[in-house]
Amino acid sequence: MPLKGKSLFRASTTLVAVGFLLFGYDQGVMSGIITNENWLELMGQPSPAVIGAVVALYEIGCMFGALSVGAVSDWIGRKNTIRIGSIILIIGAVLQTAQVDLAMAIVSRIITGVGNGMITATVPVYQSEIAPPTSRGASVCYECTLLVVGMSIAYWLEFGLYWAGGVVAWRFPLAFQIVFALTLLAGTTVLPETPRWLVSKDRDEEAKMVLARLWTNEDTTHPRCVDEYEEIKQGINMERRLGISSYQELFSKGKYNNRYRVCLGMLSQAIQQLSGINATTYYLTTVFENAGFTRPMAMMFGGVDTLVYAIGSLVPIFFVEKVGRRPIMLWGLVAQAVTLMALAGSQAASDGYKAGTWHLAGGQGGAAAFTMLYNFVFGASWLSMAWLYPAELFSTAMRAKGNSLSTASNWLFNFVVAEITPVLFSSIGFYTYILFGFLNIAFIPVVYYWFPETKGKTLEEVRGEKGEM
């Protein structure tokens, strides 16, 4: 018997949540591996720049995977794209687990990234095309909480395996991501394709049945199903009349000012990455070691930090549909700047105390506290907003392509931050946090003047905003 009603909606939300959980696990798993002595010895004791490359080239794979989704998802559907991404990720994870040298580590990371890029660019689109406008924001925020849960699993798993030592301490965490990918793959077998994609392919009866399963007891004549189908159909027919489907149209102004929309989507993801989150996420163990903790303590604090991060990510679930997207973005930038500056000051005090140039102790604890506070604030703001906002901006014809470009922007700037962070830490130390703090301040007027509110609007209403938006 097919799923329907609340059961179907919960299952679709769970599918997307597993995709984000896998994303979070992949984000966190390398933090413990790049400080593992066994792995470092096998890789030939690489320099900070090389370690940055191993971590960051994964983002390049993710970027190319995300870019491929624009064409692939419109061609074969959202659900099949998630399947292909899961299979590619599994292949990459197997190769990562079996890596024997630096070249294999890099290649396997890139392959895994391609699969993850396809998944992360598609699951928000799937969710946005299934969920009603009154709960769409809360659903995406919930899924981002699962992203942090995945990250937390990675940190605590590596902390436990640290005591086991040897190759199992880093090979098993790399292999464990296959479990999540298989779960995601299995989930696609019981869920429907999105009604908007089905209508775009003239599979109207299937679309009506999906809507009926979502909102009624499979009654395709129910007024809610009829009204939503007609709204989707009218929107897609208008897009066809206007010829809105190509990448060229995506970068033109046109009736819906798609160029502005794609710039907003890409900019929101770029802001998320340049806010400094991956300076702590990818190198969280290193951050706490720099603060003066032993490696076991640094790994433990990394695990505690992910729990604080997860608590922060729960906040927008309850507020995003009440206060909107813009206020959360703006207060997040302010609070992130403040906590990063405080983190820099605490790190400077810790360094000075160890060097004998500062007479007060406590900088070490302050650095740990403000790292956790920063991650709480980021979890409560930009973690979910950067994924929710782009998925709401585009029409059905442009959604997969637009979201693929915004997600590719995420991975491109993710790559930049992951690549430069080890070098920044080794060359300018705590000033790294000050740099990211000033970037947060610089983004405040950008969001205030350029980003419109999308709260409470259907996807068709957002698409139908005036050209100047």
C-alpha positions in Angstrom: 0.0 0.0 0.0 1.5 3.4 -1.0 2.2 6.0 1.6 -0.2 8.9 1.8 -1.2 11.9 3.9 1.0 12.8 6.9 2.9 9.5 6.5 3.9 10.4 3.0 5.0 13.9 4.0 6.9 12.6 7.0 8.6 10.0 4.8 9.6 12.6 2.2 10.9 14.9 4.9 12.9 12.0 6.4 14.4 11.2 2.9 15.7 14.7 2.6 16.8 14.7 6.2 18.9 11.6 5.6 20.5 13.4 2.6 21.5 16.3 4.9 22.6 13.9 7.6 25.0 12.3 5.1 26.1 15.8 4.1 26.9 16.7 7.7 28.7 13.4 8.3 30.9 14.0 5.3 31.6 17.6 6.5 32.7 16.4 10.0 34.5 13.1 9.3 37.8 14.6 8.0 38.4 16.7 11.1 39.5 13.7 13.1 41.2 12.0 10.2 43.6 14.8 9.2 45.0 14.7 12.8 45.3 10.9 13.0 49.0 9.9 13.2 48.5 6.6 11.3 46.8 8.4 8.4 49.4 11.2 8.4 52.2 8.6 8.2 50.5 6.7 5.4 50.1 10.0 3.5 53.8 10.9 3.9 53.4 13.6 6.6 51.8 16.2 4.3 52.2 19.9 4.8 49.3 22.1 6.0 48.8 23.2 2.3 48.6 19.6 1.1 46.2 18.7 3.9 44.1 21.7 2.9 44.1 20.4 -0.7 43.0 16.9 0.4 40.1 18.4 2.4 39.2 21.1 -0.1 39.3 19.1 -3.4 36.3 17.2 -2.1 34.4 20.5 -2.5 35.4 20.7 -6.2 33.9 17.3 -6.7 30.8 18.5 -4.9 30.7 21.6 -7.1 30.8 19.6 -10.3 28.2 17.2 -8.9 25.9 20.1 -8.1 26.4 21.7 -11.5 25.4 18.5 -13.3 22.1 18.5 -11.4 20.6 21.4 -13.5 20.4 19.3 -16.6 20.2 15.8 -15.0 17.4 16.6 -12.5 15.2 18.2 -15.2 15.8 15.2 -17.5 15.4 12.2 -15.2 13.6 13.7 -12.2 14.5 14.7 -8.7 14.2 11.2 -7.2 16.4 9.5 -9.8 19.0 12.2 -9.4 19.2 11.4 -5.7 19.6 7.8 -6.5 22.5 8.4 -8.9 24.2 10.7 -6.4 23.9 8.0 -3.7 25.5 5.4 -5.9 28.4 7.6 -6.9 28.9 8.5 -3.2 29.0 4.9 -2.3 31.7 4.2 -4.9 33.8 7.1 -3.6 33.3 6.0 0.0 34.6 2.5 -0.8 37.7 4.0 -2.5 38.2 6.3 0.5 38.1 3.4 2.9 40.7 1.5 0.8 43.0 4.5 0.2 46.8 3.7 0.4 48.4 6.9 -0.7 47.8 10.6 -1.2 46.8 10.3 -4.8 44.1 7.7 -4.0 42.9 9.9 -1.0 42.4 12.9 -3.3 40.7 11.0 -6.2 38.4 9.1 -3.8 37.5 12.4 -2.1 36.6 14.0 -5.4 34.4 11.0 -6.4 32.6 11.1 -3.1 32.1 14.8 -3.5 30.5 14.5 -6.9 27.8 12.2 -5.4 27.3 14.4 -2.4 27.1 17.5 -4.6 24.3 15.9 -6.6 22.4 15.0 -3.4 22.8 18.4 -1.7 21.6 20.2 -4.9 18.6 18.0 -5.3 17.1 17.3 -1.9 16.2 20.9 -1.1 14.4 21.1 -4.5 12.6 17.8 -3.8 11.5 19.2 -0.4 10.4 22.6 -1.6 8.3 21.0 -4.4 6.6 18.6 -1.9 6.1 20.8 1.2 3.2 23.4 1.6 4.3 27.0 1.9 3.3 27.2 5.6 5.7 24.5 6.7 8.4 24.6 3.9 10.8 26.7 5.9 10.4 24.7 9.1 11.0 21.5 7.1 14.2 22.7 5.6 15.4 23.9 9.0 14.7 20.5 10.5 16.7 18.9 7.8 19.6 21.2 8.5 19.4 20.0 12.1 20.0 16.5 10.8 23.1 17.9 9.0 24.5 18.8 12.3 23.5 15.4 13.8 25.5 13.8 11.0 28.4 15.9 11.9 28.0 15.0 15.6 28.0 11.3 14.7 31.3 11.7 12.8 33.0 13.5 15.7 31.8 11.1 18.5 32.5 8.1 16.4 36.1 9.3 15.7 36.5 10.2 19.4 35.5 6.6 20.4 37.7 5.0 17.8 40.7 7.2 18.8 41.3 4.9 21.7 41.2 1.8 19.4 44.1 3.3 17.4 45.6 1.9 14.2 43.9 2.0 10.8 40.5 1.2 12.1 40.4 4.7 13.8 40.2 6.4 10.4 39.1 3.7 7.9 35.9 2.7 9.8 34.5 6.3 9.9 35.1 6.6 6.1 33.3 3.4 5.5 30.4 4.3 7.8 29.1 6.9 5.5 28.0 4.1 3.2 25.3 3.2 5.7 23.6 6.6 5.3 24.0 6.5 1.5 22.3 3.1 1.4 19.5 4.4 3.6 19.0 7.3 1.2 19.0 5.0 -1.8 16.4 2.7 -0.2 14.2 5.7 0.7 13.8 6.7 -3.0 12.1 3.3 -3.7 9.0 4.2 -1.6 8.6 7.9 -2.3 6.9 9.5 -5.4 8.4 12.0 -7.8 7.4 15.6 -7.2 4.1 16.8 -8.8 5.8 19.9 -10.3 8.3 17.8 -12.2 5.6 15.4 -13.3 3.5 18.2 -14.7 6.5 19.7 -16.4 6.8 16.3 -18.3 3.1 16.2 -19.1 2.5 13.3 -16.7 -0.5 15.1 -15.3 -2.4 12.1 -14.0 0.6 10.9 -12.0 1.0 14.4 -10.6 -2.7 14.6 -9.6 -2.3 11.2 -7.8 0.8 12.4 -5.9 -1.1 15.6 -4.8 -4.1 13.4 -3.8 -1.8 11.1 -1.8 -0.2 14.1 -0.1 -3.3 16.1 0.9 -6.3 13.7 0.8 -7.2 10.0 0.8 -6.2 9.6 -2.8 -9.1 11.8 -3.9 -8.0 13.6 -7.1 -11.2 15.6 -7.2 -10.7 17.2 -3.8 -10.7 21.0 -4.1 -7.2 21.4 -2.6 -5.7 18.9 -5.0 -7.5 20.5 -8.0 -6.5 24.1 -7.0 -2.8 23.2 -6.5 -2.7 21.2 -9.7 -4.2 24.1 -11.6 -1.8 26.6 -10.1 1.2 24.4 -11.0 -0.1 23.7 -14.5 -0.8 27.4 -15.2 2.7 28.4 -14.0 4.4 25.8 -16.1 2.3 26.7 -19.2 3.3 30.3 -18.8 7.0 29.4 -18.5 6.6 27.4 -21.7 5.0 30.3 -23.6 7.8 32.6 -22.4 10.5 30.0 -23.3 11.9 29.9 -19.7 14.0 26.8 -19.5 17.5 27.4 -20.6 20.7 28.5 -18.8 20.7 31.5 -21.0 17.3 32.5 -19.7 18.6 31.9 -16.2 21.1 34.7 -16.7 18.8 37.1 -18.4 16.5 39.6 -16.8 13.3 38.6 -18.6 9.8 38.8 -17.0 10.9 37.2 -13.7 14.4 38.8 -13.5 16.0 35.3 -13.2 19.5 36.9 -13.3 18.8 38.7 -10.0 17.3 35.5 -8.5 20.3 33.3 -9.4 22.7 36.0 -8.1 20.7 36.0 -4.8 20.8 32.2 -4.6 24.6 32.0 -5.2 25.3 34.9 -3.0 23.4 33.4 0.0 25.5 30.2 -0.3 28.7 32.2 -0.6 27.9 34.3 2.4 27.3 31.1 4.4 30.7 29.8 3.6 32.6 33.1 4.0 31.0 33.6 7.4 33.8 31.3 8.8 31.9 28.2 9.6 34.2 25.8 7.9 37.2 27.4 9.5 35.9 25.6 12.6 33.9 22.7 11.2 36.6 21.0 9.0 39.4 21.8 11.4 37.5 21.7 14.7 40.0 19.4 16.4 42.8 21.6 15.2 40.9 24.7 16.6 40.8 23.2 20.1 44.4 21.9 19.8 45.4 25.5 18.9 43.6 26.6 22.1 45.9 24.4 24.1 44.0 21.2 24.6 45.5 17.7 24.2 44.3 15.8 21.2 41.9 13.6 23.2 40.4 16.6 24.9 40.3 18.5 21.6 38.3 15.6 20.0 36.0 15.5 23.0 35.3 19.2 22.9 34.7 18.8 19.2 31.9 16.3 19.9 30.4 18.6 22.6 30.6 21.5 20.2 28.4 19.6 17.6 25.8 19.0 20.3 25.7 22.8 21.0 25.6 23.4 17.2 22.6 21.0 16.9 20.7 22.8 19.7 21.2 26.1 17.8 20.0 24.5 14.6 16.6 23.7 16.3 15.9 27.4 16.9 14.8 28.5 13.4 12.4 25.5 13.1 10.1 27.4 15.5 10.7 30.9 14.3 11.4 30.9 10.5 7.7 30.9 9.6 6.9 33.6 12.2 9.7 36.1 11.7 10.7 35.3 8.2 14.1 34.7 6.5 15.6 38.2 6.4 15.6 38.9 10.2 17.2 35.6 10.9 19.9 36.2 8.3 20.6 39.7 9.7 20.8 38.9 13.4 22.9 35.9 12.5 25.6 38.0 10.8 25.8 40.4 13.7 26.1 37.6 16.3 28.6 35.6 14.2 30.8 38.7 13.9 30.7 39.3 17.7 31.5 35.7 18.6 34.3 35.4 16.1 35.9 38.6 17.5 35.6 37.3 21.0 37.0 33.9 19.9 40.0 35.8 18.4 40.6 37.7 21.7 40.4 34.5 23.8 42.8 32.7 21.4 45.2 35.7 21.6 45.0 35.6 25.4 45.7 31.9 25.5 48.7 32.3 23.2 50.0 35.2 25.2 49.7 33.3 28.5 51.6 30.3 27.1 54.3 32.7 25.8 54.5 34.6 29.1 53.4 37.9 27.6 49.9 37.8 29.1 49.4 37.4 32.9 45.7 36.2 33.0 44.8 32.5 32.5 41.4 31.5 31.0 42.0 32.3 27.4 41.9 28.6 26.6 38.5 28.1 28.1 37.2 31.3 26.5 38.3 30.1 23.1 36.4 26.8 23.6 33.3 28.6 24.9 33.2 31.2 22.0 33.8 28.5 19.4 30.7 26.7 20.7 28.7 29.9 20.9 29.7 30.8 17.4 28.5 27.4 16.1 25.3 27.8 18.1 24.6 31.2 16.4 25.5 29.9 13.0 23.2 26.8 13.5 20.4 29.2 14.5 20.7 31.3 11.4 22.8 30.8 8.3 23.0 27.0 8.4 19.5 26.6 7.2 18.7 30.0 5.6 21.4 29.5 2.9 19.7 26.2 1.9 16.1 27.3 2.2 16.3 30.6 0.4 17.6 29.5 -3.0 15.1 26.6 -3.2 12.3 29.2 -2.9 13.5 31.7 -5.5 13.0 29.9 -8.8 10.2 28.7 -11.0 9.7 25.0 -11.8 11.5 25.3 -15.1 14.4 27.1 -13.5 14.5 25.5 -10.0 16.8 22.6 -10.6 19.2 24.7 -12.7 19.1 27.7 -10.3 19.5 25.6 -7.2 22.4 23.7 -8.8 24.2 26.9 -9.4 23.6 28.2 -5.9 24.7 24.9 -4.4 27.8 24.9 -6.7 28.5 28.4 -5.2 28.4 26.8 -1.8 30.9 24.2 -2.7 33.2 26.6 -4.6 33.5 28.9 -1.6 33.6 25.9 0.7 36.7 24.9 -1.3 38.3 28.3 -0.9 37.8 28.3 2.9 38.9 24.7 3.3 42.0 25.3 1.2 43.2 28.6 2.9 42.3 27.8 6.5 45.3 25.6 7.4 47.6 28.2 5.8 45.8 31.1 7.7 46.1 29.2 11.0 49.8 28.6 10.5 50.6 32.1 9.3 48.3 34.6 11.1 46.8 32.5 13.9 44.0 34.1 15.8 43.7 36.9 13.2 42.0 34.3 11.0 38.9 34.7 13.2 39.1 38.5 12.9 39.2 38.2 9.1 36.0 36.2 9.0 34.4 38.5 11.6 34.8 41.5 9.4 33.4 39.5 6.4 30.2 39.0 8.5 30.0 42.7 9.1 30.5 43.5 5.4 27.6 41.2 4.5 25.0 42.9 6.7 24.1 45.8 4.2 24.2 43.3 1.3 21.4 41.2 2.9 19.5 44.3 4.2 19.3 46.0 0.8 19.2 43.1 -1.7 17.4 40.1 -0.1 13.6 40.2 -0.4 11.4 38.2 2.0 9.9 34.8 0.8 8.0 33.8 4.0 4.5 32.3 3.4 4.5 32.5 -0.4 3.9 29.5 -2.6 6.6 28.7 -5.1 4.4 30.0 -7.8 3.9 33.3 -6.0 7.6 33.7 -5.4 8.1 33.1 -9.1 5.5 35.6 -9.9 7.0 38.5 -8.0 7.6 41.6 -10.0 10.7 41.7 -12.2 12.5 44.1 -9.9 11.8 41.7 -7.0 
